[in-house]
């Protein structure tokens, strides 16, 4: 069984694979919380927190990287993701 510490290490490694792309645009992502039932709560930082493309970045980049590397994660949320309505 995976401990929170094991999950944190795996998630950090998966985030490290996409961080260069986020950092190139002035942003980043950090783990805010991992619950006992494997819900991951992330926080977008820098430009990612206010970028209109952050929803797409989350779905196509961050979420995909975590799900591929850490399939035991039940759910992934971004605590400061604001949906852009057009």
N, C-alpha and C positions, 0 to 999 in steps of 0.2 A: 504494500500500500504506500502511496506517495504522501509524504508529509508536506506541510505548507512550505517548508524550506526547500524541499526537492522541487516542488512546483515553481517556486520563485526562481530558482536557478534555471530551470528549463525555459520559463517564460522570458527571463532576462536574456538568455541566449537567443531566443527567437526574435526578440525586439532588437538585439544588436545587429541582426541581419538586415533590418530595414532602417535603423537609425541614421546611417549616412545619407539616405534620401531625404529624411525629415530634416536633418541638420543642414543640408544644402539649401533648404528653403527657410531656414531660420527657426525651425521648430524641433520638438522632441516629444517623447512620451515617457511617462514613468508609471510604475505600479503604485496605485493608491492603496489597494487592499486585495487580499485573496481570502475568501471566506472558507470555512471548514467544509462547505458543500461544493467547493471548487468553482465559485463565481469570482471572476477576475474583474476588478474595477480599476480602470486606468485613468490617467489625467494627461491631456494634451498640454504641452507647454510651448511658450514662445509663440511664433507665428501660427502654429497648428491650432492654438486655442481659439483663434478668430478667423481662420481661413475659410472661405466659402466652400473649398474642396475637402474640408476635413471629414465630412461624412463618407465621401468616396475613399479617401485615404484610409479611414478606419476599416471600411468593409473590404476593400480590395488589397490593402497592404497589411495593416496591423492585425486585424482579425484572422485573415488567411494565414499569416505567418505563425500566429499562436496556435490555431487549430491544427495546422499541419505538424507542428513540432510537439504539441502537448494535447493529444486527443482527449485526455481525461478531464480537461476543462469543460465545465457544464455550460457556462455562459460568460460572455465578455461584454462589459459596459464601459462607456467613457463618461465620467462624472461631469465633465464640462463641455460636452459636445452640444453645440447649438445647431439645430436644423435650420437650413436656409430655405425660406419659402420664396418661390419666384412667381 
